[in-house]
Amino acid sequence: MKKKYFIIIVALFVILSGCNNISKSEYDNLNGKYNAVVAHRDELADEIRDLEAENHKLEVELEQVKQLNEVSDEKGMVKVVLSGGFTVTVHSLIPNYAIHPERPLCAVVSHFQGSPFVIYLGDELISQVEEGKTYVFEIERKVVDMYQDQYQKGVVTEALIPLYNLRITSVRLPNEDELGLGDTINMTLAD
């Protein structure tokens, strides 16, 4: 019986003496390395999340491209990519009475020697234009279904904007080659 107690006490002593075998500086060094590994692991986890988000975005874009490749057979419809911008002269800044009856959010514009029409600009873009000046309004790239004959006839800006709910993303002063009769909204068949 004494022999069993002696063995247990010796085993306990060996176990406890093994636990105190590390110095404070070694512990701090190992703890620093551990923290560096944890920080690196967190950076890699963030990178993985970013890559997964980018992968999801690319998968969505791939699906959109696949959909663009399909030409609709119903009623002679084709998929068309609208992009670019158009050059117009701003005649007047007017409020959108449905949204805010006193603050100007829209502009009455016209092409060179064309009929006037209204475009919605919003708070950010309306502050960048002045009455009587000519500007290039850039539109957001958008894929739309369009009748084949409408595509062949060409662009009519004042009809395209409300018909396809085109969003104006920026405004700038035109270059010398952008003044005059030319429209620069690009229409291309989606491949």
C-alpha positions in Angstrom: 0.0 0.0 0.0 2.8 2.4 0.9 4.4 1.5 -2.4 1.3 2.7 -4.3 1.2 6.0 -2.5 4.9 6.5 -3.1 4.4 5.8 -6.9 1.4 8.2 -7.0 3.4 10.9 -5.2 6.4 10.5 -7.5 4.2 10.6 -10.6 2.4 13.7 -9.3 5.8 15.4 -8.6 7.1 14.6 -12.1 3.9 15.9 -13.7 4.0 19.1 -11.6 7.7 19.7 -12.2 7.1 19.4 -15.9 4.5 22.2 -15.9 7.0 24.7 -14.4 9.7 24.0 -16.9 9.0 27.1 -19.1 10.5 30.5 -18.2 8.6 33.8 -18.4 10.6 35.0 -21.4 9.9 31.8 -23.3 6.3 32.0 -22.4 6.2 35.7 -23.7 8.0 34.7 -26.8 5.6 31.8 -27.5 2.6 34.0 -26.7 3.9 36.7 -29.2 4.3 34.0 -31.9 0.8 32.7 -31.1 -0.7 36.3 -31.4 1.2 36.8 -34.7 -0.3 33.5 -36.0 -3.8 34.5 -34.9 -3.4 37.9 -36.6 -2.2 36.2 -39.8 -5.1 33.8 -39.6 -7.6 36.7 -39.2 -6.0 38.4 -42.2 -6.4 35.3 -44.3 -10.0 34.9 -43.1 -10.7 38.5 -44.3 -9.0 37.7 -47.6 -11.1 34.6 -48.0 -14.3 36.6 -47.3 -13.2 39.2 -49.9 -12.5 36.5 -52.4 -15.8 34.8 -51.8 -17.6 38.1 -52.3 -15.7 38.7 -55.5 -16.5 35.1 -56.6 -20.2 35.7 -55.9 -20.0 39.0 -57.9 -18.3 37.2 -60.8 -20.9 34.4 -60.7 -23.7 36.9 -60.9 -21.9 38.7 -63.8 -21.4 35.4 -65.5 -25.1 34.6 -65.2 -25.9 38.0 -66.7 -23.5 37.4 -69.6 -25.2 34.0 -70.2 -28.6 35.8 -70.2 -27.2 38.4 -72.6 -26.2 35.6 -75.0 -29.7 34.5 -75.4 -31.6 36.4 -78.1 -35.3 36.6 -77.3 -37.5 35.1 -80.1 -40.7 36.7 -79.0 -41.8 39.5 -81.3 -38.4 40.1 -82.9 -36.8 41.2 -79.6 -33.0 41.5 -79.2 -30.9 42.2 -76.2 -29.2 45.6 -76.5 -26.5 47.2 -74.3 -27.0 50.9 -73.8 -24.0 52.9 -72.6 -22.3 56.2 -73.1 -23.9 59.6 -72.8 -25.6 62.4 -74.7 -24.9 66.1 -75.3 -27.6 68.6 -74.5 -28.1 72.2 -73.6 -29.7 72.9 -70.2 -32.6 75.5 -70.6 -34.1 75.5 -67.2 -33.8 73.8 -63.8 -37.2 72.8 -62.4 -38.5 71.0 -59.3 -39.9 67.5 -59.4 -43.3 68.4 -57.9 -44.0 64.8 -56.8 -40.8 64.5 -54.8 -40.0 68.1 -53.6 -42.1 70.9 -55.0 -39.6 73.7 -54.3 -36.1 72.3 -54.8 -34.9 71.9 -58.4 -34.2 68.2 -59.2 -34.9 68.1 -63.0 -33.6 69.9 -66.0 -35.3 71.0 -69.2 -32.8 70.1 -72.0 -32.6 69.8 -75.7 -30.2 68.5 -78.4 -28.8 71.0 -80.8 -31.8 72.3 -82.8 -34.0 69.7 -81.1 -37.2 69.7 -79.1 -36.9 70.2 -75.3 -37.4 67.3 -72.9 -37.1 66.8 -69.2 -34.5 64.6 -67.4 -34.2 63.8 -63.7 -30.9 64.7 -62.1 -31.4 64.6 -58.4 -29.6 66.6 -55.7 -26.0 65.7 -56.6 -26.0 66.2 -60.3 -28.4 69.3 -60.3 -25.7 71.2 -58.4 -23.2 70.6 -61.2 -25.2 72.3 -64.0 -26.2 75.8 -64.9 -28.9 77.1 -67.2 -27.8 78.0 -70.7 -24.8 75.7 -70.8 -24.1 72.6 -72.8 -23.2 69.3 -71.0 -22.5 65.7 -71.6 -24.7 63.5 -69.4 -23.3 60.0 -68.9 -25.8 57.1 -68.4 -25.3 53.9 -66.5 -24.6 50.8 -68.7 -27.8 48.8 -69.0 -28.9 45.8 -70.9 -32.5 46.0 -72.3 -34.8 44.1 -74.5 -35.6 46.1 -77.7 -37.6 45.5 -80.8 -35.3 44.6 -83.8 -36.7 47.5 -85.9 -36.3 50.0 -83.1 -32.6 48.9 -82.8 -32.1 49.4 -86.5 -33.7 52.9 -86.5 -31.2 54.1 -84.0 -31.1 56.2 -80.8 -33.7 58.7 -79.7 -32.5 59.9 -76.4 -35.7 61.6 -75.2 -37.5 58.3 -75.7 -34.9 55.9 -74.4 -34.4 57.6 -71.0 -38.0 57.1 -69.7 -38.7 54.0 -71.7 -35.8 52.0 -70.3 -35.5 54.0 -67.0 -31.9 55.0 -67.8 -30.1 56.5 -64.8 -27.8 59.5 -65.4 -24.6 58.9 -63.4 -22.4 61.9 -64.2 -22.3 65.2 -65.9 -19.4 67.0 -67.5 -18.6 69.8 -70.0 -18.3 68.5 -73.6 -15.1 68.3 -75.6 -15.0 70.1 -78.9 -15.9 67.0 -80.9 -19.0 66.3 -78.7 -20.8 69.6 -79.7 -23.4 69.5 -82.4 -25.9 67.0 -83.8 -24.3 63.7 -82.7 -25.8 61.5 -80.0 -23.3 59.4 -78.1 -25.6 56.8 -76.5 -24.1 53.6 -77.8 -26.4 50.8 -78.7 -24.8 47.4 -79.3 -26.3 44.0 -79.6 -25.4 41.9 -76.7 -23.3 38.9 -77.7 
